[in-house]
Amino acid sequence: MGNNKQVKGVAGSSKMKPLGDKEYEKALRKLHVELVKLQQWVVSQGLKVCIVFEGRDGAGKGGTIKAITERVSPRVFRVIALPAPTDKEKTQLYFQRYIPHLPAAGEIVIFDRSWYNRAGVERVMGFCSADDVEKFLAGAPLVERSMVESGIILLKYWLEVTPEEQERRLRDRIDDGRKIWKLSPMDIKSFNRWDEYTQARDAMFAATDTSWAPWFVARSEEKKRVRLNIITHLLSQIPYKSVHTEPVKLPKRKIGKVKTADYPFRFIAERF
């Protein structure tokens, strides 16, 4: 696969010491500067970048995507997280609802789950037939080859988490009022199907890990480390240079010529 080291039994990741907040923020700040440089290069060169994030529930996809996008322009970096297909979409070509979201020149599109739903949740939860899955696994590499041949830079990441860490994170979502929205009914239904998801993952890798669109696996036991590792990796996959920009200097401005209106502004209560 696309990871540097072939690993059998992917979930058996070793426990790493968590990064401290200061160490993490310092490293992330440097990577954010590089992401801005990448953004400027993508726009200036008219590149088209598509990044796919897949993984089990609670693997850290959302947090990783947030770490990537929090300091860049939403006009360049677009995050796509599609809901369940509508009745109409269910009658269409399977890939059809994803195609309109693919990047145009000067865009980086990030899929928070993607067309690989068919190989994962749809297969495991019985939302499609075995024949549907087989056709998808045969067709996905062809669609992705077409994407790459059209000039799209395609990166596919799988975030791997152990069953113990997944359970801890899902329980944390139940107990933390700030995170309960992340827990869907489907997460609960999927919880007891670890082995089925493992089989689905392995079949997906076997069929869709290609030379033109390889899978890159990131161990996601420690959230801060995986975010830094993925950002570092994606920066290494897209050759870019700093784009020259003219120095910016704020001009002097004149204030005080306009008298403040005698108007009863409604200030909010200052409780903090």
ABEGO torsion letter per residue (X at the ends): XABABBBBGAABBBBBBBBBAAAAAAAAAAAAAAAAAAAAAAAAAGBBBBBBBBEBBGAGAAAAAAAAAAABBAAABBBBBBBBBBAAAAABBAAAAAAAABBBBGBBBBBBEBAAAAABAAAAAGABBAAAAAAAAAAAAAAAAAAAAAGBBBBBBBBBBBAAAAAAAAAAAAABAAAAAABBAAAAAAAAAAAAAAAAAAAAAAAABBAABBBBBBBAABAAAAAAAAAAAAAAABBBBBBBBBBBBBBBBBBGABBBBBBBBBBBBBAX
